[in-house]
Amino acid sequence: MQFARSLLYTMFLFTWTFFVGLSFALLGWMIPRDHRFACARAWGQVLLWALKVICRLDYRVEGGENLPAGNHVALVKHSSSWETFAQAVLLPPQAWVLKRELTWIPFIGWSVKLLRAISVNRGAGHIAVRSVLEQGNQRLAEGLWIVIFPEGTRMPPGQTRKYGISGALLAVENQRCIVPVAHNAGYFWPRRGLLKRAGTIRVRIGQPIPAAGRDPREVNAEAQAWIEVNSQLD
């Protein structure tokens, strides 16, 4: 039964995303830039609601009071597809850092561009980092948060890899904070397969990590240590 529910939800996810992407790609340019992110948030809210109704998979947030005033850099654990849309609901208006191939998808990619996403060629090494910094500086100046999946790809629960340095560099250069976001979605929505297990995903938003005047590698290591410990199922 849960597999059938998961299949139904997957069909809904793709259908709703295509509908929103098509509508926004055609009409989004008419919406003032400051109001466009509301469409992304509505997209995410509907997907979270449908996930709860269809798959009986809900979520709860701990540490929402830790979100600081202003706009900063959020590093989010990447272990499932859940956080790719949940981030639009969990955090203030934001620009996503994502691989450039996503912007090539008809309608969906055009919508992402309208939302001021930062697209990068992940295989370009230092050039990719510089691209994130150049675009990220601009987005921060516009008042947007920057949201990054520092692992660069979905990792199985309990596993990680070296975090990319671009988020920490952005925070240091712009005298912003790193806001670490941990969750255990990978236990309920594995990175491979259709099954979504019933339950409640726990999201933890950590205390802001000051970055001004610090070594980016030190800031990055502190954020990674907190995120990995707090992303375990308990």
N, C-alpha and C positions, 0 to 999 in steps of 0.2 A: 504493500500500500504506500509506504513512504517513497519508494522508487517512482511509483505512478505520480505521486504528488510532485516529486522533484522534476519529472519530465514535463508535467503541465506548467510548472513555474518557469522552467527554462524556455518553453515556447512563449510564455507571456513576456519574459525578460527581453527576448529578441524582438518580439512584435512591438512592444511598448518603446523600446529603444529606437527601433527603426522609425516608428511614427513620430517620436519626439525629434529625432535627428533630422528627418525629412522636413518637418514643419519649421524647425528652428533654422535649418540651412536656407530655406526659402524666405522666411519672414524675420529671422533674428536681426538682420541688419537694420530693420526698422525700429528696433527696441534700443533706447539709449544704453550706452555701454555700462553705466552704473547699475542698470536694472537687469542685465542679461543673466547674471548668475542666479537670479530667482527662478529662472526656468530650469537650470541644472538642479537646483535644490528640490523643486517640485518633482522632477524626474526621479531623483533618488528617494524621495519620500514615498512615492507610489510603489517603487520597487521594494522598499523595506516593508511597507504595509502588506503588499501581496505575498511576500515571503512569510510573514507572520500568519496570514490567513491560509495560504495554500500548504506550506510546509511546516507550519507550527514552529518556525524558527524566529525568535525575537532577539532583542539585544537590550542591554542596559549600559549606561555610561556612568563611570565613576571619575570624579575629578574635574567636572565641567567648570568648577569655580577656579581652576588653575589657568584658564585661558586669560592671558594678559590683555590689557587695553592696547590699542594700536594694531599693527600688522607685523607678523613675524614669520618664521620658517618652521613648519611642522614636518617632523620625520615620522612616517607611519609604517608600522610593521606590514610586510607584504607576504601573506600566506594563502590567500584565496582570491576569488573574484569579488567577494563581498565588499571589501574596503574600496574597490574601484568606484563604486557608486555611493557607498555609505559616507565617504569623506565629504561629499557635497552637503550632507546633512549635519555631520558632526562638527564641522569647523566653519568659521566666518568666510565671507566671499574670498575666493582663492584662485590662483593660477596653478594648474597641474604641470608637473614635469613628466613628460612621457616620450616614448620612442616615436620617431618621426613617421614610421610606417602607419601608425594609427591615423595620421592626418591625410593619408592617401585613400582612405575608405570613403566612397561616395556618400555624400550627405552627412554621415557621422563625422568624418574628418573636417568637413567645412564648418560644422557646428562647433567642433573643438577649437578651431581657429578663431571663431567669433567670440569664444569664451577666454581668449588671451592665453591659451595653454602654451607652454614652453616645449617645443619639440626638439629632440636631439638625436643625433646619430650615435648610438651607444658604442659603436665600434670605432669611433674616432679618437678615443683616448683623451689626451689633454685638450684637444680641440673641442670635444664635447663638453668638458668642464668649463672651458672659457665661454662657450655658447650659453650654458646655463647661467653663468655669472652675468654676462652682458644682458640677456633677456630678463633674468631675475632681478637685477638692479632696477630695471625699468618698471617691472611689475610692482616691486616694493614701493617705488616712488609714486605709483598710481594708487597706492593704498590697499593693494591686494596682499593676502597671505600667499606664501609659496608652500605647496604641499609636494613632498618628495617621498617616494618609496626607495630608501637608500640601498636596499639589497639589489635593486634593479630587476629582479624577477621573483616570482612566487617561490617561497621556500616551504618545505614540509614542516609541520609542527615540530617544535623542538630543535630545529636546525636553522642555521644562519650562514652568512658569508660576510666578508669584509664590507663594511658600509662605504658607499661612495662619499667623497669628501665635499662635493659641490654645495650641499646644504649648509655645512659648517662654514665653508668659505663665504657663502652669501651672508650668513648671520654675522660673521666677524667683520666683513667689509662694510656692512650697513649698520653695525652696532645694534643688531636685533638679538632676540632670544631664539634658542631652539626649543620648540615645544614637542616633547616625545609623546607618541601615541602608540600604546600597546593594545593588543586584542588577541583573542584565541579563536578567531573565526575559522582558522584552518582545521580545527578539530571537528567542526560541524559541516563545513563546506570545503572538502579537500580540493587541492589544485587540479586533480585529475578525476574524471568520472562525473556522472550526473547527480549522484545522490547528495541530498542536503539533509542532514540529520536534524531531528526536532530538538529543541532546547533553547537556551538563552546565551547568546554571545556576550562576553564581558569585554567592555572597552574601558581602558584606563588612560586618562590624560594626566601626564606628569607635571610636576612643578617646572616652570620655565627655567632653562639653563642659560645663564648669561654668557654671551660670547664676545662682547666688546673687549679688545685688547688681549685676547687669549690666543693660544696656539690652536688652530682649527682641528688638528689631529687629537688634541686633548678633549676638545668639546665633542668631537665625533665619538670618541671612545666612551665618554661619559653617557652620551645619549644611547649608544648601542647597548651598554651594560644594563641601563635601566629598562629599555624596551624589551630586551630578551628575557630578563627575569620576570617581567610583568606580563609576558605573553603566554605564559604556561597555563594549562588548565588546572584550576583548583576548586 
